[in-house]
């Protein structure tokens, strides 16, 4: 498979257009995560009845910055494992193509 820079640039432009369109169409919307939604639901439950959590955290970081750091490290580790797996698959394919071309 030959590297085609035009297709990569075209794909990136399409991704940017999709993201910009989503932001333009939803001007007044809030983009919050599932943690915020869960906190809001728990707050509503607390107002109506007593809420008792099922579990407690194993480790609670000392601050928001530490929590963000741990989240970023988790994302980086996942990306590294994913990239390594893709590299293994590409190299395996390259070796099998070289082996078949020699015969």
Backbone torsions as a table, in degrees:
resi	resn	phi	psi	omega
1	UNK	NA	126.1	-177.3
2	UNK	-88.9	138.9	178.5
3	UNK	-70.9	125.9	-178.6
4	UNK	-120.2	103.6	-175.7
5	UNK	-64.7	-33.5	179.9
6	UNK	-63.0	-41.0	-179.9
7	UNK	-67.5	-37.6	178.4
8	UNK	-65.5	-46.2	179.0
9	UNK	-63.1	-41.7	178.2
10	UNK	-62.1	-42.8	178.2
11	UNK	-63.3	-41.9	178.0
12	UNK	-64.9	-39.6	177.7
13	UNK	-64.0	-39.5	177.0
14	UNK	-62.6	-43.2	178.3
15	UNK	-60.8	-43.7	179.1
16	UNK	-64.0	-42.2	179.2
17	UNK	-62.4	-41.2	178.6
18	UNK	-63.5	-44.4	-179.4
19	UNK	-65.5	-44.2	-179.6
20	UNK	-65.3	-42.2	179.3
21	UNK	-60.7	-42.4	178.8
22	UNK	-62.3	-39.9	179.8
23	UNK	-72.0	-34.9	-179.5
24	UNK	-73.5	-41.9	-178.0
25	UNK	-67.7	-39.1	-178.4
26	UNK	-104.1	64.5	-174.5
27	UNK	-61.8	-43.2	-173.3
28	UNK	-99.0	12.9	-177.7
29	UNK	-86.4	155.0	176.7
30	UNK	-103.0	133.6	177.6
31	UNK	-103.4	90.2	179.9
32	UNK	-115.6	162.2	-175.4
33	UNK	-90.1	-179.4	-179.0
34	UNK	-70.1	-26.1	177.3
35	UNK	-63.4	-41.5	178.2
36	UNK	-65.3	-41.3	179.5
37	UNK	-63.6	-42.5	179.1
38	UNK	-65.2	-40.7	178.6
39	UNK	-62.6	-39.6	178.5
40	UNK	-65.2	-41.9	178.9
41	UNK	-64.9	-42.5	178.7
42	UNK	-63.6	-39.6	177.8
43	UNK	-62.2	-40.9	177.9
44	UNK	-65.1	-39.6	178.6
45	UNK	-65.4	-39.9	-179.8
46	UNK	-62.3	-33.6	179.2
47	UNK	-69.2	-34.0	-175.3
48	UNK	-88.2	-48.7	-177.2
49	UNK	-142.3	171.6	-179.3
50	UNK	-77.1	130.9	-178.5
51	UNK	-105.1	129.8	176.6
52	UNK	-123.6	115.4	-178.9
53	UNK	-64.7	147.5	-179.8
54	UNK	-76.9	-36.6	-175.8
55	UNK	-133.2	171.7	173.5
56	UNK	-128.2	153.0	-178.7
57	UNK	-63.4	145.4	176.2
58	UNK	-70.3	-43.9	179.7
59	UNK	-137.7	126.8	177.0
60	UNK	-111.2	115.3	-177.5
61	UNK	-63.1	153.2	-175.7
62	UNK	-69.3	-21.1	-178.5
63	UNK	-158.2	172.4	-179.6
64	UNK	-64.1	-33.8	-179.5
65	UNK	-66.1	-39.9	178.8
66	UNK	-65.4	-40.1	178.4
67	UNK	-63.0	-42.2	177.4
68	UNK	-64.0	-40.3	178.3
69	UNK	-61.6	-45.5	179.7
70	UNK	-64.3	-37.9	177.5
71	UNK	-64.5	-42.7	178.6
72	UNK	-65.4	-40.4	177.6
73	UNK	-63.8	-39.3	177.3
74	UNK	-63.3	-42.8	178.8
75	UNK	-65.3	-40.9	179.4
76	UNK	-65.4	-41.7	178.4
77	UNK	-63.4	-44.0	177.8
78	UNK	-62.3	-42.6	178.2
79	UNK	-64.6	-38.0	178.1
80	UNK	-64.3	-44.2	178.8
81	UNK	-64.3	-43.1	178.7
82	UNK	-62.3	-46.5	179.4
83	UNK	-63.1	-39.5	177.2
84	UNK	-62.3	-43.4	178.8
85	UNK	-62.1	-42.8	177.4
86	UNK	-63.5	-42.4	178.6
87	UNK	-61.3	-41.2	177.8
88	UNK	-61.8	-45.1	-179.5
89	UNK	-64.1	-41.4	179.2
90	UNK	-64.9	-44.6	-179.4
91	UNK	-65.9	-37.4	177.4
92	UNK	-62.9	-42.0	178.7
93	UNK	-65.8	-41.7	-179.9
94	UNK	-62.9	-41.4	180.0
95	UNK	-66.7	-39.6	179.7
96	UNK	-68.4	-34.3	176.6
97	UNK	-68.6	-40.2	177.5
98	UNK	-65.2	-37.8	179.9
99	UNK	-67.0	-40.9	-178.9
100	UNK	-73.4	-29.3	180.0
101	UNK	-74.9	-24.4	178.9
102	UNK	-73.5	-29.5	-176.9
103	UNK	-82.0	NA	NA
